[in-house]
Amino acid sequence: MPGEFRTHRRVEWADTDQAGIVHFARFFVFMEAAEHAFWRSLGLSVHSQRDGDTISWPRLVAECEYFRPVAFEDILDIHLHLDKQGEKSLSLCFDFHCRGEHIAQGRLKIACCVCNPGEAIRAIPIPDFIARKLAAHP
């Protein structure tokens, strides 16, 4: 299994609500941005072409639990790790930290799918070229 991937994000004004804290829904945006950075770190993309097919990763589960509020210009340290790799899916966990405090924890379960325009989306086994890169991640 791959190790932990880390990235960070500064909270922008648009991320906050009228109370001045990060709106709960923004954490899903942060998870998706971290996921995309993770794929890029592997030399891959969340949306790629292979043998004439578009391979992408629709969401099966998206959840987040919140422990502490964060505000404008706080810097979030986001730790992503692959919790489980199935035949056709991945479970990604996200731990959010700010100033050394654990502020939130999220999870995405994503399915490897062929998503060709004009065709029904269909789940496929994770292709070898992706599985090898996941296994080689430090």
N, CA, C and O atoms as a GROMACS GRO file, in nm:
protein
  552
    1MET      N    1   0.084  -0.119   0.000
    1MET     CA    2   0.000   0.000   0.000
    1MET      C    3   0.088   0.124   0.000
    1MET      O    4   0.195   0.126   0.061
    2PRO      N    5   0.042   0.228  -0.069
    2PRO     CA    6   0.122   0.350  -0.069
    2PRO      C    7   0.124   0.414   0.069
    2PRO      O    8   0.036   0.390   0.152
    3GLY      N    9   0.226   0.496   0.090
    3GLY     CA   10   0.236   0.570   0.214
    3GLY      C   11   0.146   0.693   0.210
    3GLY      O   12   0.054   0.703   0.129
    4GLU      N   13   0.176   0.782   0.297
    4GLU     CA   14   0.096   0.903   0.310
    4GLU      C   15   0.142   1.009   0.209
    4GLU      O   16   0.262   1.028   0.188
    5PHE      N   17   0.047   1.076   0.148
    5PHE     CA   18   0.074   1.189   0.059
    5PHE      C   19   0.031   1.314   0.135
    5PHE      O   20  -0.076   1.318   0.194
    6ARG      N   21   0.116   1.416   0.132
    6ARG     CA   22   0.084   1.539   0.204
    6ARG      C   23   0.084   1.658   0.110
    6ARG      O   24   0.164   1.669   0.017
    7THR      N   25  -0.010   1.747   0.137
    7THR     CA   26  -0.018   1.873   0.066
    7THR      C   27  -0.072   1.977   0.164
    7THR      O   28  -0.103   1.944   0.279
    8HIS      N   29  -0.082   2.100   0.120
    8HIS     CA   30  -0.138   2.203   0.208
    8HIS      C   31  -0.221   2.300   0.125
    8HIS      O   32  -0.213   2.304   0.002
    9ARG      N   33  -0.300   2.376   0.196
    9ARG     CA   34  -0.386   2.475   0.131
    9ARG      C   35  -0.411   2.589   0.228
    9ARG      O   36  -0.443   2.568   0.346
   10ARG      N   37  -0.397   2.709   0.177
   10ARG     CA   38  -0.431   2.827   0.256
   10ARG      C   39  -0.580   2.854   0.239
   10ARG      O   40  -0.632   2.852   0.128
   11VAL      N   41  -0.649   2.880   0.350
   11VAL     CA   42  -0.792   2.909   0.345
   11VAL      C   43  -0.811   3.046   0.280
   11VAL      O   44  -0.753   3.146   0.325
   12GLU      N   45  -0.892   3.050   0.177
   12GLU     CA   46  -0.922   3.174   0.106
   12GLU      C   47  -1.054   3.232   0.157
   12GLU      O   48  -1.134   3.163   0.219
   13TRP      N   49  -1.074   3.359   0.129
   13TRP     CA   50  -1.196   3.428   0.173
   13TRP      C   51  -1.321   3.354   0.125
   13TRP      O   52  -1.419   3.341   0.198
   14ALA      N   53  -1.317   3.307   0.001
   14ALA     CA   54  -1.433   3.238  -0.057
   14ALA      C   55  -1.464   3.106   0.012
   14ALA      O   56  -1.572   3.051  -0.006
   15ASP      N   57  -1.369   3.053   0.090
   15ASP     CA   58  -1.390   2.928   0.163
   15ASP      C   59  -1.471   2.947   0.291
   15ASP      O   60  -1.519   2.850   0.349
   16THR      N   61  -1.486   3.072   0.335
   16THR     CA   62  -1.547   3.098   0.466
   16THR      C   63  -1.695   3.134   0.453
   16THR      O   64  -1.742   3.176   0.348
   17ASP      N   65  -1.766   3.117   0.564
   17ASP     CA   66  -1.908   3.152   0.570
   17ASP      C   67  -1.924   3.283   0.647
   17ASP      O   68  -1.826   3.348   0.682
   18GLN      N   69  -2.048   3.322   0.674
   18GLN     CA   70  -2.074   3.448   0.744
   18GLN      C   71  -2.022   3.449   0.887
   18GLN      O   72  -2.004   3.556   0.945
   19ALA      N   73  -1.997   3.333   0.943
   19ALA     CA   74  -1.941   3.327   1.077
   19ALA      C   75  -1.788   3.344   1.074
   19ALA      O   76  -1.724   3.352   1.179
   20GLY      N   77  -1.731   3.349   0.953
   20GLY     CA   78  -1.588   3.369   0.940
   20GLY      C   79  -1.506   3.241   0.948
   20GLY      O   80  -1.384   3.246   0.955
   21ILE      N   81  -1.573   3.127   0.946
   21ILE     CA   82  -1.501   2.998   0.949
   21ILE      C   83  -1.523   2.926   0.816
   21ILE      O   84  -1.613   2.959   0.738
   22VAL      N   85  -1.439   2.826   0.792
   22VAL     CA   86  -1.453   2.751   0.667
   22VAL      C   87  -1.588   2.680   0.664
   22VAL      O   88  -1.625   2.609   0.758
   23HIS      N   89  -1.661   2.701   0.556
   23HIS     CA   90  -1.790   2.636   0.536
   23HIS      C   91  -1.767   2.486   0.522
   23HIS      O   92  -1.673   2.443   0.455
   24PHE      N   93  -1.852   2.407   0.584
   24PHE     CA   94  -1.833   2.262   0.587
   24PHE      C   95  -1.815   2.202   0.448
   24PHE      O   96  -1.736   2.110   0.431
   25ALA      N   97  -1.887   2.251   0.349
   25ALA     CA   98  -1.883   2.193   0.214
   25ALA      C   99  -1.747   2.212   0.147
   25ALA      O  100  -1.712   2.136   0.057
   26ARG      N  101  -1.672   2.314   0.188
   26ARG     CA  102  -1.542   2.340   0.127
   26ARG      C  103  -1.443   2.227   0.153
   26ARG      O  104  -1.350   2.207   0.074
   27PHE      N  105  -1.462   2.151   0.261
   27PHE     CA  106  -1.371   2.041   0.288
   27PHE      C  107  -1.376   1.936   0.178
   27PHE      O  108  -1.277   1.867   0.153
   28PHE      N  109  -1.491   1.923   0.111
   28PHE     CA  110  -1.501   1.830  -0.001
   28PHE      C  111  -1.419   1.881  -0.120
   28PHE      O  112  -1.359   1.802  -0.193
   29VAL      N  113  -1.418   2.012  -0.139
   29VAL     CA  114  -1.333   2.073  -0.242
   29VAL      C  115  -1.186   2.050  -0.207
   29VAL      O  116  -1.107   2.016  -0.295
   30PHE      N  117  -1.150   2.067  -0.081
   30PHE     CA  118  -1.012   2.045  -0.038
   30PHE      C  119  -0.970   1.899  -0.059
   30PHE      O  120  -0.857   1.872  -0.101
   31MET      N  121  -1.060   1.806  -0.028
   31MET     CA  122  -1.029   1.664  -0.048
   31MET      C  123  -1.007   1.634  -0.196
   31MET      O  124  -0.913   1.563  -0.232
   32GLU      N  125  -1.093   1.689  -0.281
   32GLU     CA  126  -1.078   1.664  -0.424
   32GLU      C  127  -0.949   1.724  -0.478
   32GLU      O  128  -0.881   1.662  -0.559
   33ALA      N  129  -0.914   1.844  -0.433
   33ALA     CA  130  -0.788   1.906  -0.477
   33ALA      C  131  -0.668   1.822  -0.431
   33ALA      O  132  -0.573   1.804  -0.507
   34ALA      N  133  -0.672   1.771  -0.308
   34ALA     CA  134  -0.564   1.686  -0.258
   34ALA      C  135  -0.557   1.555  -0.337
   34ALA      O  136  -0.449   1.506  -0.367
   35GLU      N  137  -0.673   1.500  -0.369
   35GLU     CA  138  -0.676   1.377  -0.448
   35GLU      C  139  -0.613   1.401  -0.585
   35GLU      O  140  -0.534   1.318  -0.632
   36HIS      N  141  -0.646   1.512  -0.649
   36HIS     CA  142  -0.589   1.542  -0.781
   36HIS      C  143  -0.437   1.558  -0.771
   36HIS      O  144  -0.364   1.511  -0.858
   37ALA      N  145  -0.390   1.625  -0.666
   37ALA     CA  146  -0.246   1.641  -0.645
   37ALA      C  147  -0.179   1.505  -0.624
   37ALA      O  148  -0.068   1.482  -0.671
   38PHE      N  149  -0.247   1.416  -0.552
   38PHE     CA  150  -0.196   1.280  -0.531
   38PHE      C  151  -0.179   1.208  -0.663
   38PHE      O  152  -0.074   1.150  -0.689
   39TRP      N  153  -0.282   1.212  -0.748
   39TRP     CA  154  -0.273   1.145  -0.879
   39TRP      C  155  -0.157   1.203  -0.960
   39TRP      O  156  -0.082   1.129  -1.022
   40ARG      N  157  -0.144   1.338  -0.958
   40ARG     CA  158  -0.033   1.400  -1.032
   40ARG      C  159   0.102   1.354  -0.977
   40ARG      O  160   0.196   1.336  -1.054
   41SER      N  161   0.112   1.336  -0.844
   41SER     CA  162   0.238   1.291  -0.785
   41SER      C  163   0.277   1.151  -0.834
   41SER      O  164   0.394   1.114  -0.829
   42LEU      N  165   0.179   1.075  -0.881
   42LEU     CA  166   0.204   0.941  -0.936
   42LEU      C  167   0.229   0.945  -1.086
   42LEU      O  168   0.255   0.842  -1.148
   43GLY      N  169   0.221   1.066  -1.145
   43GLY     CA  170   0.234   1.078  -1.290
   43GLY      C  171   0.107   1.041  -1.362
   43GLY      O  172   0.109   1.009  -1.481
   44LEU      N  173  -0.005   1.046  -1.290
   44LEU     CA  174  -0.136   1.009  -1.346
   44LEU      C  175  -0.232   1.127  -1.335
   44LEU      O  176  -0.194   1.235  -1.290
   45SER      N  177  -0.355   1.105  -1.374
   45SER     CA  178  -0.460   1.204  -1.361
   45SER      C  179  -0.587   1.135  -1.314
   45SER      O  180  -0.605   1.015  -1.335
   46VAL      N  181  -0.674   1.211  -1.252
   46VAL     CA  182  -0.803   1.157  -1.210
   46VAL      C  183  -0.891   1.125  -1.332
   46VAL      O  184  -0.993   1.057  -1.321
   47HIS      N  185  -0.849   1.176  -1.446
   47HIS     CA  186  -0.926   1.161  -1.571
   47HIS      C  187  -0.823   1.138  -1.681
   47HIS      O  188  -0.758   1.231  -1.727
   48SER      N  189  -0.809   1.012  -1.725
   48SER     CA  190  -0.703   0.980  -1.820
   48SER      C  191  -0.756   0.899  -1.938
   48SER      O  192  -0.866   0.843  -1.933
   49GLN      N  193  -0.676   0.894  -2.041
   49GLN     CA  194  -0.710   0.817  -2.161
   49GLN      C  195  -0.622   0.693  -2.167
   49GLN      O  196  -0.502   0.699  -2.142
   50ARG      N  197  -0.683   0.580  -2.200
   50ARG     CA  198  -0.607   0.455  -2.213
   50ARG      C  199  -0.679   0.365  -2.312
   50ARG      O  200  -0.795   0.330  -2.293
   51ASP      N  201  -0.609   0.327  -2.417
   51ASP     CA  202  -0.664   0.236  -2.520
   51ASP      C  203  -0.798   0.284  -2.573
   51ASP      O  204  -0.889   0.204  -2.594
   52GLY      N  205  -0.812   0.416  -2.594
   52GLY     CA  206  -0.934   0.473  -2.649
   52GLY      C  207  -1.046   0.495  -2.549
   52GLY      O  208  -1.153   0.544  -2.586
   53ASP      N  209  -1.022   0.462  -2.423
   53ASP     CA  210  -1.123   0.481  -2.319
   53ASP      C  211  -1.082   0.594  -2.225
   53ASP      O  212  -0.964   0.619  -2.202
   54THR      N  213  -1.183   0.662  -2.172
   54THR     CA  214  -1.160   0.761  -2.067
   54THR      C  215  -1.180   0.691  -1.933
   54THR      O  216  -1.289   0.640  -1.904
   55ILE      N  217  -1.074   0.688  -1.853
   55ILE     CA  218  -1.081   0.626  -1.721
   55ILE      C  219  -1.090   0.737  -1.617
   55ILE      O  220  -1.007   0.828  -1.616
   56SER      N  221  -1.190   0.728  -1.532
   56SER     CA  222  -1.207   0.828  -1.427
   56SER      C  223  -1.255   0.759  -1.300
   56SER      O  224  -1.270   0.637  -1.296
   57TRP      N  225  -1.279   0.839  -1.197
   57TRP     CA  226  -1.303   0.786  -1.062
   57TRP      C  227  -1.427   0.849  -0.998
   57TRP      O  228  -1.413   0.933  -0.910
   58PRO      N  229  -1.547   0.810  -1.040
   58PRO     CA  230  -1.668   0.863  -0.974
   58PRO      C  231  -1.670   0.826  -0.825
   58PRO      O  232  -1.614   0.726  -0.783
   59ARG      N  233  -1.738   0.911  -0.748
   59ARG     CA  234  -1.747   0.892  -0.603
   59ARG      C  235  -1.860   0.796  -0.567
   59ARG      O  236  -1.970   0.804  -0.621
   60LEU      N  237  -1.829   0.706  -0.475
   60LEU     CA  238  -1.931   0.618  -0.419
   60LEU      C  239  -1.972   0.667  -0.280
   60LEU      O  240  -2.089   0.658  -0.242
   61VAL      N  241  -1.875   0.718  -0.204
   61VAL     CA  242  -1.897   0.770  -0.069
   61VAL      C  243  -1.812   0.895  -0.053
   61VAL      O  244  -1.697   0.898  -0.095
   62ALA      N  245  -1.870   0.998   0.008
   62ALA     CA  246  -1.795   1.118   0.045
   62ALA      C  247  -1.847   1.161   0.181
   62ALA      O  248  -1.965   1.188   0.199
   63GLU      N  249  -1.754   1.167   0.278
   63GLU     CA  250  -1.795   1.205   0.413
   63GLU      C  251  -1.683   1.282   0.482
   63GLU      O  252  -1.566   1.269   0.446
   64CYS      N  253  -1.722   1.362   0.579
   64CYS     CA  254  -1.623   1.439   0.655
   64CYS      C  255  -1.675   1.463   0.796
   64CYS      O  256  -1.792   1.495   0.816
   65GLU      N  257  -1.586   1.448   0.892
   65GLU     CA  258  -1.617   1.475   1.032
   65GLU      C  259  -1.530   1.593   1.075
   65GLU      O  260  -1.411   1.600   1.043
   66TYR      N  261  -1.590   1.686   1.149
   66TYR     CA  262  -1.523   1.811   1.184
   66TYR      C  263  -1.497   1.816   1.335
   66TYR      O  264  -1.584   1.784   1.415
   67PHE      N  265  -1.375   1.857   1.371
   67PHE     CA  266  -1.336   1.862   1.512
   67PHE      C  267  -1.314   2.004   1.563
   67PHE      O  268  -1.348   2.034   1.678
   68ARG      N  269  -1.258   2.091   1.480
   68ARG     CA  270  -1.228   2.229   1.520
   68ARG      C  271  -1.249   2.320   1.400
   68ARG      O  272  -1.224   2.280   1.287
   69PRO      N  273  -1.295   2.443   1.424
   69PRO     CA  274  -1.310   2.537   1.312
   69PRO      C  275  -1.176   2.595   1.269
   69PRO      O  276  -1.082   2.604   1.348
   70VAL      N  277  -1.169   2.634   1.143
   70VAL     CA  278  -1.054   2.707   1.090
   70VAL      C  279  -1.107   2.828   1.015
   70VAL      O  280  -1.224   2.832   0.976
   71ALA      N  281  -1.021   2.927   0.995
   71ALA     CA  282  -1.066   3.056   0.943
   71ALA      C  283  -0.977   3.103   0.828
   71ALA      O  284  -0.878   3.039   0.792
   72PHE      N  285  -1.016   3.217   0.772
   72PHE     CA  286  -0.946   3.282   0.663
   72PHE      C  287  -0.796   3.291   0.691
   72PHE      O  288  -0.753   3.332   0.799
   73GLU      N  289  -0.718   3.252   0.591
   73GLU     CA  290  -0.572   3.254   0.589
   73GLU      C  291  -0.504   3.149   0.677
   73GLU      O  292  -0.381   3.145   0.684
   74ASP      N  293  -0.582   3.065   0.744
   74ASP     CA  294  -0.521   2.949   0.810
   74ASP      C  295  -0.462   2.859   0.702
   74ASP      O  296  -0.512   2.852   0.590
   75ILE      N  297  -0.356   2.789   0.737
   75ILE     CA  298  -0.295   2.694   0.644
   75ILE      C  299  -0.331   2.554   0.691
   75ILE      O  300  -0.302   2.515   0.804
   76LEU      N  301  -0.394   2.479   0.602
   76LEU     CA  302  -0.434   2.343   0.631
   76LEU      C  303  -0.329   2.246   0.579
   76LEU      O  304  -0.288   2.254   0.463
   77ASP      N  305  -0.285   2.157   0.663
   77ASP     CA  306  -0.199   2.046   0.621
   77ASP      C  307  -0.292   1.929   0.597
   77ASP      O  308  -0.366   1.887   0.686
   78ILE      N  309  -0.288   1.877   0.476
   78ILE     CA  310  -0.379   1.769   0.437
   78ILE      C  311  -0.297   1.643   0.413
   78ILE      O  312  -0.207   1.642   0.329
   79HIS      N  313  -0.329   1.538   0.488
   79HIS     CA  314  -0.260   1.410   0.478
   79HIS      C  315  -0.358   1.311   0.415
   79HIS      O  316  -0.464   1.283   0.471
   80LEU      N  317  -0.322   1.259   0.300
   80LEU     CA  318  -0.404   1.162   0.229
   80LEU      C  319  -0.335   1.027   0.238
   80LEU      O  320  -0.215   1.016   0.216
   81HIS      N  321  -0.412   0.925   0.270
   81HIS     CA  322  -0.357   0.790   0.260
   81HIS      C  323  -0.462   0.695   0.203
   81HIS      O  324  -0.582   0.712   0.221
   82LEU      N  325  -0.411   0.595   0.133
   82LEU     CA  326  -0.496   0.493   0.074
   82LEU      C  327  -0.532   0.393   0.183
   82LEU      O  328  -0.447   0.317   0.229
   83ASP      N  329  -0.656   0.396   0.223
   83ASP     CA  330  -0.702   0.309   0.331
   83ASP      C  331  -0.727   0.167   0.283
   83ASP      O  332  -0.696   0.070   0.352
   84LYS      N  333  -0.783   0.155   0.161
   84LYS     CA  334  -0.818   0.023   0.110
   84LYS      C  335  -0.817   0.026  -0.042
   84LYS      O  336  -0.866   0.121  -0.104
   85GLN      N  337  -0.761  -0.076  -0.099
   85GLN     CA  338  -0.764  -0.092  -0.244
   85GLN      C  339  -0.837  -0.220  -0.277
   85GLN      O  340  -0.792  -0.329  -0.244
   86GLY      N  341  -0.951  -0.205  -0.342
   86GLY     CA  342  -1.026  -0.321  -0.387
   86GLY      C  343  -0.995  -0.351  -0.533
   86GLY      O  344  -0.906  -0.290  -0.591
   87GLU      N  345  -1.069  -0.444  -0.590
   87GLU     CA  346  -1.048  -0.478  -0.731
   87GLU      C  347  -1.084  -0.361  -0.822
   87GLU      O  348  -1.015  -0.334  -0.920
   88LYS      N  349  -1.194  -0.291  -0.788
   88LYS     CA  350  -1.244  -0.182  -0.872
   88LYS      C  351  -1.254  -0.049  -0.800
   88LYS      O  352  -1.302   0.048  -0.859
   89SER      N  353  -1.211  -0.041  -0.674
   89SER     CA  354  -1.232   0.082  -0.599
   89SER      C  355  -1.116   0.112  -0.506
   89SER      O  356  -1.034   0.025  -0.475
   90LEU      N  357  -1.111   0.236  -0.462
   90LEU     CA  358  -1.014   0.282  -0.364
   90LEU      C  359  -1.088   0.357  -0.254
   90LEU      O  360  -1.187   0.426  -0.282
   91SER      N  361  -1.042   0.344  -0.132
   91SER     CA  362  -1.092   0.426  -0.020
   91SER      C  363  -0.976   0.516   0.022
   91SER      O  364  -0.871   0.468   0.064
   92LEU      N  365  -0.996   0.646   0.009
   92LEU     CA  366  -0.896   0.746   0.044
   92LEU      C  367  -0.937   0.815   0.172
   92LEU      O  368  -1.052   0.856   0.187
   93CYS      N  369  -0.844   0.827   0.266
   93CYS     CA  370  -0.870   0.898   0.391
   93CYS      C  371  -0.790   1.028   0.391
   93CYS      O  372  -0.677   1.033   0.343
   94PHE      N  373  -0.850   1.130   0.447
   94PHE     CA  374  -0.791   1.264   0.453
   94PHE      C  375  -0.793   1.311   0.597
   94PHE      O  376  -0.898   1.317   0.661
   95ASP      N  377  -0.676   1.344   0.649
   95ASP     CA  378  -0.666   1.405   0.781
   95ASP      C  379  -0.622   1.549   0.762
   95ASP      O  380  -0.522   1.577   0.697
   96PHE      N  381  -0.700   1.640   0.820
   96PHE     CA  382  -0.672   1.783   0.811
   96PHE      C  383  -0.615   1.832   0.943
   96PHE      O  384  -0.669   1.804   1.049
   97HIS      N  385  -0.504   1.904   0.934
   97HIS     CA  386  -0.439   1.961   1.052
   97HIS      C  387  -0.418   2.111   1.030
   97HIS      O  388  -0.396   2.156   0.917
   98CYS      N  389  -0.424   2.185   1.139
   98CYS     CA  390  -0.394   2.329   1.135
   98CYS      C  391  -0.323   2.364   1.265
   98CYS      O  392  -0.375   2.339   1.374
   99ARG      N  393  -0.205   2.422   1.252
   99ARG     CA  394  -0.124   2.458   1.370
   99ARG      C  395  -0.108   2.339   1.466
   99ARG      O  396  -0.116   2.354   1.588
  100GLY      N  397  -0.087   2.220   1.408
  100GLY     CA  398  -0.063   2.101   1.488
  100GLY      C  399  -0.187   2.034   1.544
  100GLY      O  400  -0.176   1.930   1.608
  101GLU      N  401  -0.304   2.092   1.520
  101GLU     CA  402  -0.429   2.032   1.571
  101GLU      C  403  -0.501   1.956   1.460
  101GLU      O  404  -0.505   2.000   1.345
  102HIS      N  405  -0.556   1.841   1.496
  102HIS     CA  406  -0.637   1.762   1.403
  102HIS      C  407  -0.774   1.827   1.395
  102HIS      O  408  -0.850   1.824   1.491
  103ILE      N  409  -0.807   1.887   1.280
  103ILE     CA  410  -0.931   1.965   1.272
  103ILE      C  411  -1.046   1.895   1.200
  103ILE      O  412  -1.162   1.927   1.222
  104ALA      N  413  -1.012   1.798   1.114
  104ALA     CA  414  -1.119   1.728   1.041
  104ALA      C  415  -1.062   1.599   0.983
  104ALA      O  416  -0.941   1.583   0.969
  105GLN      N  417  -1.155   1.508   0.951
  105GLN     CA  418  -1.116   1.382   0.887
  105GLN      C  419  -1.222   1.348   0.784
  105GLN      O  420  -1.342   1.348   0.814
  106GLY      N  421  -1.178   1.318   0.662
  106GLY     CA  422  -1.272   1.286   0.556
  106GLY      C  423  -1.237   1.155   0.488
  106GLY      O  424  -1.130   1.098   0.509
  107ARG      N  425  -1.330   1.110   0.406
  107ARG     CA  426  -1.310   0.985   0.333
  107ARG      C  427  -1.382   0.992   0.200
  107ARG      O  428  -1.495   1.041   0.190
  108LEU      N  429  -1.316   0.943   0.098
  108LEU     CA  430  -1.378   0.924  -0.033
  108LEU      C  431  -1.361   0.777  -0.070
  108LEU      O  432  -1.252   0.722  -0.059
  109LYS      N  433  -1.467   0.715  -0.115
  109LYS     CA  434  -1.458   0.584  -0.179
  109LYS      C  435  -1.487   0.611  -0.325
  109LYS      O  436  -1.592   0.664  -0.360
  110ILE      N  437  -1.393   0.572  -0.410
  110ILE     CA  438  -1.404   0.603  -0.552
  110ILE      C  439  -1.395   0.474  -0.634
  110ILE      O  440  -1.325   0.380  -0.595
  111ALA      N  441  -1.465   0.472  -0.746
  111ALA     CA  442  -1.467   0.354  -0.831
  111ALA      C  443  -1.394   0.382  -0.961
  111ALA      O  444  -1.410   0.489  -1.020
  112CYS      N  445  -1.313   0.288  -1.005
  112CYS     CA  446  -1.244   0.299  -1.133
  112CYS      C  447  -1.346   0.266  -1.242
  112CYS      O  448  -1.403   0.157  -1.245
  113CYS      N  449  -1.368   0.361  -1.331
  113CYS     CA  450  -1.472   0.345  -1.431
  113CYS      C  451  -1.426   0.392  -1.568
  113CYS      O  452  -1.341   0.480  -1.581
  114VAL      N  453  -1.484   0.332  -1.670
  114VAL     CA  454  -1.474   0.384  -1.805
  114VAL      C  455  -1.589   0.483  -1.819
  114VAL      O  456  -1.706   0.448  -1.798
  115CYS      N  457  -1.555   0.605  -1.855
  115CYS     CA  458  -1.654   0.714  -1.865
  115CYS      C  459  -1.648   0.777  -2.004
  115CYS      O  460  -1.616   0.895  -2.019
  116ASN      N  461  -1.679   0.697  -2.105
  116ASN     CA  462  -1.675   0.747  -2.242
  116ASN      C  463  -1.799   0.829  -2.273
  116ASN      O  464  -1.909   0.791  -2.234
  117PRO      N  465  -1.784   0.940  -2.343
  117PRO     CA  466  -1.900   1.020  -2.382
  117PRO      C  467  -2.000   0.936  -2.463
  117PRO      O  468  -1.962   0.860  -2.553
  118GLY      N  469  -2.126   0.950  -2.430
  118GLY     CA  470  -2.232   0.880  -2.501
  118GLY      C  471  -2.251   0.736  -2.460
  118GLY      O  472  -2.336   0.666  -2.515
  119GLU      N  473  -2.173   0.688  -2.362
  119GLU     CA  474  -2.187   0.550  -2.315
  119GLU      C  475  -2.222   0.550  -2.167
  119GLU      O  476  -2.196   0.647  -2.095
  120ALA      N  477  -2.283   0.442  -2.122
  120ALA     CA  478  -2.309   0.427  -1.979
  120ALA      C  479  -2.175   0.410  -1.906
  120ALA      O  480  -2.084   0.343  -1.956
  121ILE      N  481  -2.165   0.470  -1.791
  121ILE     CA  482  -2.045   0.454  -1.708
  121ILE      C  483  -2.041   0.310  -1.658
  121ILE      O  484  -2.142   0.255  -1.614
  122ARG      N  485  -1.922   0.249  -1.665
  122ARG     CA  486  -1.910   0.111  -1.617
  122ARG      C  487  -1.783   0.095  -1.535
  122ARG      O  488  -1.676   0.141  -1.573
  123ALA      N  489  -1.798   0.028  -1.422
  123ALA     CA  490  -1.684   0.000  -1.334
  123ALA      C  491  -1.596  -0.107  -1.399
  123ALA      O  492  -1.645  -0.201  -1.461
  124ILE      N  493  -1.465  -0.089  -1.380
  124ILE     CA  494  -1.369  -0.184  -1.434
  124ILE      C  495  -1.265  -0.216  -1.325
  124ILE      O  496  -1.246  -0.136  -1.233
  125PRO      N  497  -1.198  -0.329  -1.335
  125PRO     CA  498  -1.086  -0.353  -1.244
  125PRO      C  499  -0.980  -0.244  -1.263
  125PRO      O  500  -0.960  -0.195  -1.374
  126ILE      N  501  -0.915  -0.206  -1.156
  126ILE     CA  502  -0.810  -0.104  -1.163
  126ILE      C  503  -0.703  -0.155  -1.259
  126ILE      O  504  -0.644  -0.261  -1.235
  127PRO      N  505  -0.677  -0.080  -1.367
  127PRO     CA  506  -0.577  -0.127  -1.465
  127PRO      C  507  -0.439  -0.142  -1.402
  127PRO      O  508  -0.403  -0.072  -1.307
  128ASP      N  509  -0.362  -0.235  -1.457
  128ASP     CA  510  -0.228  -0.264  -1.405
  128ASP      C  511  -0.140  -0.140  -1.401
  128ASP      O  512  -0.064  -0.121  -1.306
  129PHE      N  513  -0.148  -0.053  -1.504
  129PHE     CA  514  -0.060   0.064  -1.506
  129PHE      C  515  -0.090   0.158  -1.389
  129PHE      O  516   0.000   0.230  -1.345
  130ILE      N  517  -0.211   0.158  -1.339
  130ILE     CA  518  -0.246   0.238  -1.222
  130ILE      C  519  -0.208   0.165  -1.094
  130ILE      O  520  -0.148   0.223  -1.003
  131ALA      N  521  -0.242   0.036  -1.087
  131ALA     CA  522  -0.211  -0.044  -0.967
  131ALA      C  523  -0.061  -0.044  -0.939
  131ALA      O  524  -0.020  -0.035  -0.823
  132ARG      N  525   0.022  -0.054  -1.044
  132ARG     CA  526   0.167  -0.052  -1.025
  132ARG      C  527   0.215   0.081  -0.966
  132ARG      O  528   0.302   0.082  -0.879
  133LYS      N  529   0.158   0.191  -1.013
  133LYS     CA  530   0.198   0.323  -0.960
  133LYS      C  531   0.151   0.340  -0.817
  133LYS      O  532   0.222   0.398  -0.735
  134LEU      N  533   0.033   0.290  -0.785
  134LEU     CA  534  -0.015   0.297  -0.646
  134LEU      C  535   0.076   0.215  -0.554
  134LEU      O  536   0.111   0.259  -0.444
  135ALA      N  537   0.115   0.097  -0.600
  135ALA     CA  538   0.200   0.009  -0.518
  135ALA      C  539   0.340   0.067  -0.500
  135ALA      O  540   0.405   0.041  -0.398
  136ALA      N  541   0.387   0.144  -0.596
  136ALA     CA  542   0.523   0.198  -0.590
  136ALA      C  543   0.533   0.330  -0.514
  136ALA      O  544   0.642   0.378  -0.486
  137HIS      N  545   0.418   0.389  -0.482
  137HIS     CA  546   0.421   0.519  -0.412
  137HIS      C  547   0.484   0.501  -0.275
  137HIS      O  548   0.449   0.410  -0.200
  138PRO      N  549   0.580   0.591  -0.243
  138PRO     CA  550   0.650   0.574  -0.112
  138PRO      C  551   0.559   0.591   0.007
  138PRO      O  552   0.605   0.579   0.121
   0.00000   0.00000   0.00000
